[in-house]
Amino acid sequence: MKIRVDMAKCETHAQCVFAAPEAFSLDDDDELVYDANPDDALRAKIEQAVLACPVQAVFIEQG
């Protein structure tokens, strides 16, 4: 699985962090960082993160 965050759209509401903390986190400057290739076992949590993003900046890449 590959995920992408459109950082131009991201407003750091951190809803993805709450939904899938194994893949998303905030750094020391409160900027979003994420694992672009999380384990497939996290798919359900990543899908929740996609749905939770209020600005629709989180995507699961096809392919």
mmCIF file of the N, C-alpha and C atoms, coordinates in Angstrom:
data_MODEL
# 
_entry.id   MODEL 
# 
loop_
_atom_site.group_PDB 
_atom_site.id 
_atom_site.type_symbol 
_atom_site.label_atom_id 
_atom_site.label_alt_id 
_atom_site.label_comp_id 
_atom_site.label_asym_id 
_atom_site.label_entity_id 
_atom_site.label_seq_id 
_atom_site.pdbx_PDB_ins_code 
_atom_site.Cartn_x 
_atom_site.Cartn_y 
_atom_site.Cartn_z 
_atom_site.occupancy 
_atom_site.B_iso_or_equiv 
_atom_site.pdbx_formal_charge 
_atom_site.auth_seq_id 
_atom_site.auth_comp_id 
_atom_site.auth_asym_id 
_atom_site.auth_atom_id 
_atom_site.pdbx_PDB_model_num 
ATOM 1   N N  . MET A 1 1  ? 0.851   -1.170 0.000  1.00 0.00 ? 1  MET A N  1 
ATOM 2   C CA . MET A 1 1  ? 0.000   0.000  0.000  1.00 0.00 ? 1  MET A CA 1 
ATOM 3   C C  . MET A 1 1  ? 0.897   1.233  0.000  1.00 0.00 ? 1  MET A C  1 
ATOM 4   N N  . LYS A 1 2  ? 0.474   2.236  -0.750 1.00 0.00 ? 2  LYS A N  1 
ATOM 5   C CA . LYS A 1 2  ? 1.195   3.498  -0.801 1.00 0.00 ? 2  LYS A CA 1 
ATOM 6   C C  . LYS A 1 2  ? 0.215   4.621  -0.495 1.00 0.00 ? 2  LYS A C  1 
ATOM 7   N N  . ILE A 1 3  ? 0.615   5.525  0.383  1.00 0.00 ? 3  ILE A N  1 
ATOM 8   C CA . ILE A 1 3  ? -0.245  6.661  0.692  1.00 0.00 ? 3  ILE A CA 1 
ATOM 9   C C  . ILE A 1 3  ? 0.471   7.955  0.334  1.00 0.00 ? 3  ILE A C  1 
ATOM 10  N N  . ARG A 1 4  ? -0.326  8.991  0.140  1.00 0.00 ? 4  ARG A N  1 
ATOM 11  C CA . ARG A 1 4  ? 0.202   10.306 -0.186 1.00 0.00 ? 4  ARG A CA 1 
ATOM 12  C C  . ARG A 1 4  ? -0.614  11.346 0.562  1.00 0.00 ? 4  ARG A C  1 
ATOM 13  N N  . VAL A 1 5  ? 0.059   12.374 1.008  1.00 0.00 ? 5  VAL A N  1 
ATOM 14  C CA . VAL A 1 5  ? -0.612  13.513 1.630  1.00 0.00 ? 5  VAL A CA 1 
ATOM 15  C C  . VAL A 1 5  ? -0.281  14.741 0.787  1.00 0.00 ? 5  VAL A C  1 
ATOM 16  N N  . ASP A 1 6  ? -1.299  15.426 0.333  1.00 0.00 ? 6  ASP A N  1 
ATOM 17  C CA . ASP A 1 6  ? -1.108  16.674 -0.401 1.00 0.00 ? 6  ASP A CA 1 
ATOM 18  C C  . ASP A 1 6  ? -0.778  17.746 0.629  1.00 0.00 ? 6  ASP A C  1 
ATOM 19  N N  . MET A 1 7  ? 0.508   18.018 0.795  1.00 0.00 ? 7  MET A N  1 
ATOM 20  C CA . MET A 1 7  ? 0.949   18.946 1.830  1.00 0.00 ? 7  MET A CA 1 
ATOM 21  C C  . MET A 1 7  ? 0.519   20.381 1.545  1.00 0.00 ? 7  MET A C  1 
ATOM 22  N N  . ALA A 1 8  ? 0.175   20.685 0.302  1.00 0.00 ? 8  ALA A N  1 
ATOM 23  C CA . ALA A 1 8  ? -0.349  22.017 -0.020 1.00 0.00 ? 8  ALA A CA 1 
ATOM 24  C C  . ALA A 1 8  ? -1.762  22.195 0.538  1.00 0.00 ? 8  ALA A C  1 
ATOM 25  N N  . LYS A 1 9  ? -2.491  21.086 0.683  1.00 0.00 ? 9  LYS A N  1 
ATOM 26  C CA . LYS A 1 9  ? -3.855  21.136 1.225  1.00 0.00 ? 9  LYS A CA 1 
ATOM 27  C C  . LYS A 1 9  ? -3.894  20.903 2.730  1.00 0.00 ? 9  LYS A C  1 
ATOM 28  N N  . CYS A 1 10 ? -2.905  20.171 3.235  1.00 0.00 ? 10 CYS A N  1 
ATOM 29  C CA . CYS A 1 10 ? -2.892  19.787 4.656  1.00 0.00 ? 10 CYS A CA 1 
ATOM 30  C C  . CYS A 1 10 ? -2.854  21.032 5.543  1.00 0.00 ? 10 CYS A C  1 
ATOM 31  N N  . GLU A 1 11 ? -3.775  21.061 6.503  1.00 0.00 ? 11 GLU A N  1 
ATOM 32  C CA . GLU A 1 11 ? -3.840  22.155 7.474  1.00 0.00 ? 11 GLU A CA 1 
ATOM 33  C C  . GLU A 1 11 ? -3.474  21.671 8.876  1.00 0.00 ? 11 GLU A C  1 
ATOM 34  N N  . THR A 1 12 ? -2.905  20.480 8.958  1.00 0.00 ? 12 THR A N  1 
ATOM 35  C CA . THR A 1 12 ? -2.429  19.875 10.201 1.00 0.00 ? 12 THR A CA 1 
ATOM 36  C C  . THR A 1 12 ? -3.501  19.804 11.285 1.00 0.00 ? 12 THR A C  1 
ATOM 37  N N  . HIS A 1 13 ? -4.695  19.378 10.883 1.00 0.00 ? 13 HIS A N  1 
ATOM 38  C CA . HIS A 1 13 ? -5.748  19.128 11.874 1.00 0.00 ? 13 HIS A CA 1 
ATOM 39  C C  . HIS A 1 13 ? -5.429  17.868 12.681 1.00 0.00 ? 13 HIS A C  1 
ATOM 40  N N  . ALA A 1 14 ? -4.557  17.020 12.127 1.00 0.00 ? 14 ALA A N  1 
ATOM 41  C CA . ALA A 1 14 ? -4.048  15.808 12.774 1.00 0.00 ? 14 ALA A CA 1 
ATOM 42  C C  . ALA A 1 14 ? -5.095  14.719 12.979 1.00 0.00 ? 14 ALA A C  1 
ATOM 43  N N  . GLN A 1 15 ? -6.191  14.766 12.268 1.00 0.00 ? 15 GLN A N  1 
ATOM 44  C CA . GLN A 1 15 ? -7.177  13.698 12.382 1.00 0.00 ? 15 GLN A CA 1 
ATOM 45  C C  . GLN A 1 15 ? -6.604  12.367 11.899 1.00 0.00 ? 15 GLN A C  1 
ATOM 46  N N  . CYS A 1 16 ? -5.708  12.424 10.912 1.00 0.00 ? 16 CYS A N  1 
ATOM 47  C CA . CYS A 1 16 ? -5.053  11.200 10.433 1.00 0.00 ? 16 CYS A CA 1 
ATOM 48  C C  . CYS A 1 16 ? -4.176  10.599 11.524 1.00 0.00 ? 16 CYS A C  1 
ATOM 49  N N  . VAL A 1 17 ? -3.548  11.449 12.326 1.00 0.00 ? 17 VAL A N  1 
ATOM 50  C CA . VAL A 1 17 ? -2.705  10.981 13.423 1.00 0.00 ? 17 VAL A CA 1 
ATOM 51  C C  . VAL A 1 17 ? -3.539  10.203 14.440 1.00 0.00 ? 17 VAL A C  1 
ATOM 52  N N  . PHE A 1 18 ? -4.722  10.703 14.734 1.00 0.00 ? 18 PHE A N  1 
ATOM 53  C CA . PHE A 1 18 ? -5.609  10.012 15.671 1.00 0.00 ? 18 PHE A CA 1 
ATOM 54  C C  . PHE A 1 18 ? -6.120  8.700  15.078 1.00 0.00 ? 18 PHE A C  1 
ATOM 55  N N  . ALA A 1 19 ? -6.401  8.692  13.771 1.00 0.00 ? 19 ALA A N  1 
ATOM 56  C CA . ALA A 1 19 ? -6.953  7.500  13.128 1.00 0.00 ? 19 ALA A CA 1 
ATOM 57  C C  . ALA A 1 19 ? -5.904  6.408  12.925 1.00 0.00 ? 19 ALA A C  1 
ATOM 58  N N  . ALA A 1 20 ? -4.680  6.814  12.591 1.00 0.00 ? 20 ALA A N  1 
ATOM 59  C CA . ALA A 1 20 ? -3.640  5.829  12.285 1.00 0.00 ? 20 ALA A CA 1 
ATOM 60  C C  . ALA A 1 20 ? -2.276  6.314  12.778 1.00 0.00 ? 20 ALA A C  1 
ATOM 61  N N  . PRO A 1 21 ? -2.075  6.314  14.089 1.00 0.00 ? 21 PRO A N  1 
ATOM 62  C CA . PRO A 1 21 ? -0.814  6.816  14.636 1.00 0.00 ? 21 PRO A CA 1 
ATOM 63  C C  . PRO A 1 21 ? 0.414   5.991  14.239 1.00 0.00 ? 21 PRO A C  1 
ATOM 64  N N  . GLU A 1 22 ? 0.185   4.778  13.748 1.00 0.00 ? 22 GLU A N  1 
ATOM 65  C CA . GLU A 1 22 ? 1.305   3.955  13.277 1.00 0.00 ? 22 GLU A CA 1 
ATOM 66  C C  . GLU A 1 22 ? 1.887   4.503  11.978 1.00 0.00 ? 22 GLU A C  1 
ATOM 67  N N  . ALA A 1 23 ? 1.111   5.291  11.231 1.00 0.00 ? 23 ALA A N  1 
ATOM 68  C CA . ALA A 1 23 ? 1.556   5.796  9.934  1.00 0.00 ? 23 ALA A CA 1 
ATOM 69  C C  . ALA A 1 23 ? 1.730   7.314  9.898  1.00 0.00 ? 23 ALA A C  1 
ATOM 70  N N  . PHE A 1 24 ? 1.026   8.033  10.779 1.00 0.00 ? 24 PHE A N  1 
ATOM 71  C CA . PHE A 1 24 ? 1.052   9.489  10.767 1.00 0.00 ? 24 PHE A CA 1 
ATOM 72  C C  . PHE A 1 24 ? 1.484   10.023 12.132 1.00 0.00 ? 24 PHE A C  1 
ATOM 73  N N  . SER A 1 25 ? 2.231   11.108 12.129 1.00 0.00 ? 25 SER A N  1 
ATOM 74  C CA . SER A 1 25 ? 2.615   11.755 13.389 1.00 0.00 ? 25 SER A CA 1 
ATOM 75  C C  . SER A 1 25 ? 2.940   13.218 13.123 1.00 0.00 ? 25 SER A C  1 
ATOM 76  N N  . LEU A 1 26 ? 3.123   13.947 14.207 1.00 0.00 ? 26 LEU A N  1 
ATOM 77  C CA . LEU A 1 26 ? 3.543   15.342 14.114 1.00 0.00 ? 26 LEU A CA 1 
ATOM 78  C C  . LEU A 1 26 ? 4.978   15.427 14.626 1.00 0.00 ? 26 LEU A C  1 
ATOM 79  N N  . ASP A 1 27 ? 5.801   16.205 13.926 1.00 0.00 ? 27 ASP A N  1 
ATOM 80  C CA . ASP A 1 27 ? 7.185   16.361 14.372 1.00 0.00 ? 27 ASP A CA 1 
ATOM 81  C C  . ASP A 1 27 ? 7.276   17.447 15.447 1.00 0.00 ? 27 ASP A C  1 
ATOM 82  N N  . ASP A 1 28 ? 8.472   17.799 15.836 1.00 0.00 ? 28 ASP A N  1 
ATOM 83  C CA . ASP A 1 28 ? 8.676   18.780 16.897 1.00 0.00 ? 28 ASP A CA 1 
ATOM 84  C C  . ASP A 1 28 ? 8.153   20.172 16.548 1.00 0.00 ? 28 ASP A C  1 
ATOM 85  N N  . ASP A 1 29 ? 7.980   20.440 15.249 1.00 0.00 ? 29 ASP A N  1 
ATOM 86  C CA . ASP A 1 29 ? 7.443   21.724 14.792 1.00 0.00 ? 29 ASP A CA 1 
ATOM 87  C C  . ASP A 1 29 ? 5.957   21.641 14.479 1.00 0.00 ? 29 ASP A C  1 
ATOM 88  N N  . ASP A 1 30 ? 5.314   20.552 14.914 1.00 0.00 ? 30 ASP A N  1 
ATOM 89  C CA . ASP A 1 30 ? 3.899   20.289 14.652 1.00 0.00 ? 30 ASP A CA 1 
ATOM 90  C C  . ASP A 1 30 ? 3.580   20.208 13.160 1.00 0.00 ? 30 ASP A C  1 
ATOM 91  N N  . GLU A 1 31 ? 4.536   19.718 12.393 1.00 0.00 ? 31 GLU A N  1 
ATOM 92  C CA . GLU A 1 31 ? 4.332   19.454 10.970 1.00 0.00 ? 31 GLU A CA 1 
ATOM 93  C C  . GLU A 1 31 ? 4.038   17.963 10.809 1.00 0.00 ? 31 GLU A C  1 
ATOM 94  N N  . LEU A 1 32 ? 3.154   17.645 9.869  1.00 0.00 ? 32 LEU A N  1 
ATOM 95  C CA . LEU A 1 32 ? 2.796   16.248 9.640  1.00 0.00 ? 32 LEU A CA 1 
ATOM 96  C C  . LEU A 1 32 ? 3.933   15.495 8.975  1.00 0.00 ? 32 LEU A C  1 
ATOM 97  N N  . VAL A 1 33 ? 4.220   14.323 9.490  1.00 0.00 ? 33 VAL A N  1 
ATOM 98  C CA . VAL A 1 33 ? 5.133   13.377 8.855  1.00 0.00 ? 33 VAL A CA 1 
ATOM 99  C C  . VAL A 1 33 ? 4.390   12.047 8.764  1.00 0.00 ? 33 VAL A C  1 
ATOM 100 N N  . TYR A 1 34 ? 4.712   11.277 7.730  1.00 0.00 ? 34 TYR A N  1 
ATOM 101 C CA . TYR A 1 34 ? 3.993   10.020 7.548  1.00 0.00 ? 34 TYR A CA 1 
ATOM 102 C C  . TYR A 1 34 ? 4.838   8.999  6.818  1.00 0.00 ? 34 TYR A C  1 
ATOM 103 N N  . ASP A 1 35 ? 4.470   7.752  6.999  1.00 0.00 ? 35 ASP A N  1 
ATOM 104 C CA . ASP A 1 35 ? 5.100   6.631  6.313  1.00 0.00 ? 35 ASP A CA 1 
ATOM 105 C C  . ASP A 1 35 ? 4.354   6.432  5.001  1.00 0.00 ? 35 ASP A C  1 
ATOM 106 N N  . ALA A 1 36 ? 5.010   6.700  3.886  1.00 0.00 ? 36 ALA A N  1 
ATOM 107 C CA . ALA A 1 36 ? 4.360   6.602  2.581  1.00 0.00 ? 36 ALA A CA 1 
ATOM 108 C C  . ALA A 1 36 ? 4.060   5.159  2.173  1.00 0.00 ? 36 ALA A C  1 
ATOM 109 N N  . ASN A 1 37 ? 4.696   4.207  2.841  1.00 0.00 ? 37 ASN A N  1 
ATOM 110 C CA . ASN A 1 37 ? 4.509   2.788  2.514  1.00 0.00 ? 37 ASN A CA 1 
ATOM 111 C C  . ASN A 1 37 ? 4.203   1.978  3.773  1.00 0.00 ? 37 ASN A C  1 
ATOM 112 N N  . PRO A 1 38 ? 3.073   2.244  4.410  1.00 0.00 ? 38 PRO A N  1 
ATOM 113 C CA . PRO A 1 38 ? 2.757   1.508  5.641  1.00 0.00 ? 38 PRO A CA 1 
ATOM 114 C C  . PRO A 1 38 ? 2.414   0.053  5.354  1.00 0.00 ? 38 PRO A C  1 
ATOM 115 N N  . ASP A 1 39 ? 2.494   -0.751 6.379  1.00 0.00 ? 39 ASP A N  1 
ATOM 116 C CA . ASP A 1 39 ? 2.161   -2.164 6.271  1.00 0.00 ? 39 ASP A CA 1 
ATOM 117 C C  . ASP A 1 39 ? 0.703   -2.327 5.836  1.00 0.00 ? 39 ASP A C  1 
ATOM 118 N N  . ASP A 1 40 ? 0.455   -3.289 4.972  1.00 0.00 ? 40 ASP A N  1 
ATOM 119 C CA . ASP A 1 40 ? -0.910  -3.549 4.495  1.00 0.00 ? 40 ASP A CA 1 
ATOM 120 C C  . ASP A 1 40 ? -1.875  -3.882 5.629  1.00 0.00 ? 40 ASP A C  1 
ATOM 121 N N  . ALA A 1 41 ? -1.358  -4.349 6.746  1.00 0.00 ? 41 ALA A N  1 
ATOM 122 C CA . ALA A 1 41 ? -2.213  -4.662 7.892  1.00 0.00 ? 41 ALA A CA 1 
ATOM 123 C C  . ALA A 1 41 ? -2.881  -3.407 8.465  1.00 0.00 ? 41 ALA A C  1 
ATOM 124 N N  . LEU A 1 42 ? -2.363  -2.239 8.106  1.00 0.00 ? 42 LEU A N  1 
ATOM 125 C CA . LEU A 1 42 ? -2.928  -0.974 8.589  1.00 0.00 ? 42 LEU A CA 1 
ATOM 126 C C  . LEU A 1 42 ? -3.993  -0.396 7.659  1.00 0.00 ? 42 LEU A C  1 
ATOM 127 N N  . ARG A 1 43 ? -4.359  -1.119 6.619  1.00 0.00 ? 43 ARG A N  1 
ATOM 128 C CA . ARG A 1 43 ? -5.278  -0.572 5.612  1.00 0.00 ? 43 ARG A CA 1 
ATOM 129 C C  . ARG A 1 43 ? -6.554  0.014  6.217  1.00 0.00 ? 43 ARG A C  1 
ATOM 130 N N  . ALA A 1 44 ? -7.182  -0.680 7.135  1.00 0.00 ? 44 ALA A N  1 
ATOM 131 C CA . ALA A 1 44 ? -8.434  -0.179 7.715  1.00 0.00 ? 44 ALA A CA 1 
ATOM 132 C C  . ALA A 1 44 ? -8.207  1.154  8.432  1.00 0.00 ? 44 ALA A C  1 
ATOM 133 N N  . LYS A 1 45 ? -7.111  1.258  9.162  1.00 0.00 ? 45 LYS A N  1 
ATOM 134 C CA . LYS A 1 45 ? -6.805  2.510  9.852  1.00 0.00 ? 45 LYS A CA 1 
ATOM 135 C C  . LYS A 1 45 ? -6.474  3.624  8.854  1.00 0.00 ? 45 LYS A C  1 
ATOM 136 N N  . ILE A 1 46 ? -5.744  3.285  7.798  1.00 0.00 ? 46 ILE A N  1 
ATOM 137 C CA . ILE A 1 46 ? -5.409  4.289  6.782  1.00 0.00 ? 46 ILE A CA 1 
ATOM 138 C C  . ILE A 1 46 ? -6.681  4.769  6.087  1.00 0.00 ? 46 ILE A C  1 
ATOM 139 N N  . GLU A 1 47 ? -7.590  3.847  5.797  1.00 0.00 ? 47 GLU A N  1 
ATOM 140 C CA . GLU A 1 47 ? -8.867  4.244  5.186  1.00 0.00 ? 47 GLU A CA 1 
ATOM 141 C C  . GLU A 1 47 ? -9.629  5.185  6.112  1.00 0.00 ? 47 GLU A C  1 
ATOM 142 N N  . GLN A 1 48 ? -9.574  4.938  7.430  1.00 0.00 ? 48 GLN A N  1 
ATOM 143 C CA . GLN A 1 48 ? -10.203 5.848  8.396  1.00 0.00 ? 48 GLN A CA 1 
ATOM 144 C C  . GLN A 1 48 ? -9.522  7.214  8.369  1.00 0.00 ? 48 GLN A C  1 
ATOM 145 N N  . ALA A 1 49 ? -8.207  7.222  8.224  1.00 0.00 ? 49 ALA A N  1 
ATOM 146 C CA . ALA A 1 49 ? -7.467  8.483  8.149  1.00 0.00 ? 49 ALA A CA 1 
ATOM 147 C C  . ALA A 1 49 ? -7.872  9.283  6.918  1.00 0.00 ? 49 ALA A C  1 
ATOM 148 N N  . VAL A 1 50 ? -8.040  8.594  5.800  1.00 0.00 ? 50 VAL A N  1 
ATOM 149 C CA . VAL A 1 50 ? -8.490  9.258  4.571  1.00 0.00 ? 50 VAL A CA 1 
ATOM 150 C C  . VAL A 1 50 ? -9.851  9.913  4.809  1.00 0.00 ? 50 VAL A C  1 
ATOM 151 N N  . LEU A 1 51 ? -10.763 9.176  5.402  1.00 0.00 ? 51 LEU A N  1 
ATOM 152 C CA . LEU A 1 51 ? -12.112 9.693  5.652  1.00 0.00 ? 51 LEU A CA 1 
ATOM 153 C C  . LEU A 1 51 ? -12.123 10.790 6.716  1.00 0.00 ? 51 LEU A C  1 
ATOM 154 N N  . ALA A 1 52 ? -11.200 10.731 7.658  1.00 0.00 ? 52 ALA A N  1 
ATOM 155 C CA . ALA A 1 52 ? -11.184 11.694 8.764  1.00 0.00 ? 52 ALA A CA 1 
ATOM 156 C C  . ALA A 1 52 ? -10.613 13.049 8.375  1.00 0.00 ? 52 ALA A C  1 
ATOM 157 N N  . CYS A 1 53 ? -9.836  13.101 7.311  1.00 0.00 ? 53 CYS A N  1 
ATOM 158 C CA . CYS A 1 53 ? -9.177  14.357 6.936  1.00 0.00 ? 53 CYS A CA 1 
ATOM 159 C C  . CYS A 1 53 ? -10.215 15.391 6.500  1.00 0.00 ? 53 CYS A C  1 
ATOM 160 N N  . PRO A 1 54 ? -10.330 16.512 7.238  1.00 0.00 ? 54 PRO A N  1 
ATOM 161 C CA . PRO A 1 54 ? -11.358 17.501 6.912  1.00 0.00 ? 54 PRO A CA 1 
ATOM 162 C C  . PRO A 1 54 ? -11.101 18.271 5.618  1.00 0.00 ? 54 PRO A C  1 
ATOM 163 N N  . VAL A 1 55 ? -9.862  18.232 5.113  1.00 0.00 ? 55 VAL A N  1 
ATOM 164 C CA . VAL A 1 55 ? -9.561  18.949 3.865  1.00 0.00 ? 55 VAL A CA 1 
ATOM 165 C C  . VAL A 1 55 ? -9.251  17.987 2.721  1.00 0.00 ? 55 VAL A C  1 
ATOM 166 N N  . GLN A 1 56 ? -9.493  16.699 2.950  1.00 0.00 ? 56 GLN A N  1 
ATOM 167 C CA . GLN A 1 56 ? -9.291  15.644 1.947  1.00 0.00 ? 56 GLN A CA 1 
ATOM 168 C C  . GLN A 1 56 ? -7.895  15.689 1.332  1.00 0.00 ? 56 GLN A C  1 
ATOM 169 N N  . ALA A 1 57 ? -6.886  15.700 2.208  1.00 0.00 ? 57 ALA A N  1 
ATOM 170 C CA . ALA A 1 57 ? -5.499  15.776 1.760  1.00 0.00 ? 57 ALA A CA 1 
ATOM 171 C C  . ALA A 1 57 ? -4.789  14.423 1.788  1.00 0.00 ? 57 ALA A C  1 
ATOM 172 N N  . VAL A 1 58 ? -5.434  13.382 2.312  1.00 0.00 ? 58 VAL A N  1 
ATOM 173 C CA . VAL A 1 58 ? -4.817  12.063 2.446  1.00 0.00 ? 58 VAL A CA 1 
ATOM 174 C C  . VAL A 1 58 ? -5.399  11.121 1.398  1.00 0.00 ? 58 VAL A C  1 
ATOM 175 N N  . PHE A 1 59 ? -4.507  10.405 0.711  1.00 0.00 ? 59 PHE A N  1 
ATOM 176 C CA . PHE A 1 59 ? -4.916  9.527  -0.379 1.00 0.00 ? 59 PHE A CA 1 
ATOM 177 C C  . PHE A 1 59 ? -4.225  8.174  -0.292 1.00 0.00 ? 59 PHE A C  1 
ATOM 178 N N  . ILE A 1 60 ? -4.944  7.125  -0.689 1.00 0.00 ? 60 ILE A N  1 
ATOM 179 C CA . ILE A 1 60 ? -4.327  5.823  -0.912 1.00 0.00 ? 60 ILE A CA 1 
ATOM 180 C C  . ILE A 1 60 ? -4.086  5.747  -2.416 1.00 0.00 ? 60 ILE A C  1 
ATOM 181 N N  . GLU A 1 61 ? -2.826  5.574  -2.798 1.00 0.00 ? 61 GLU A N  1 
ATOM 182 C CA . GLU A 1 61 ? -2.463  5.518  -4.211 1.00 0.00 ? 61 GLU A CA 1 
ATOM 183 C C  . GLU A 1 61 ? -2.860  4.169  -4.795 1.00 0.00 ? 61 GLU A C  1 
ATOM 184 N N  . GLN A 1 62 ? -3.346  4.180  -5.987 1.00 0.00 ? 62 GLN A N  1 
ATOM 185 C CA . GLN A 1 62 ? -3.690  2.950  -6.693 1.00 0.00 ? 62 GLN A CA 1 
ATOM 186 C C  . GLN A 1 62 ? -2.434  2.410  -7.376 1.00 0.00 ? 62 GLN A C  1 
ATOM 187 N N  . GLY A 1 63 ? -2.352  1.094  -7.474 1.00 0.00 ? 63 GLY A N  1 
ATOM 188 C CA . GLY A 1 63 ? -1.250  0.505  -8.211 1.00 0.00 ? 63 GLY A CA 1 
ATOM 189 C C  . GLY A 1 63 ? -0.437  -0.456 -7.474 1.00 0.00 ? 63 GLY A C  1 
# 
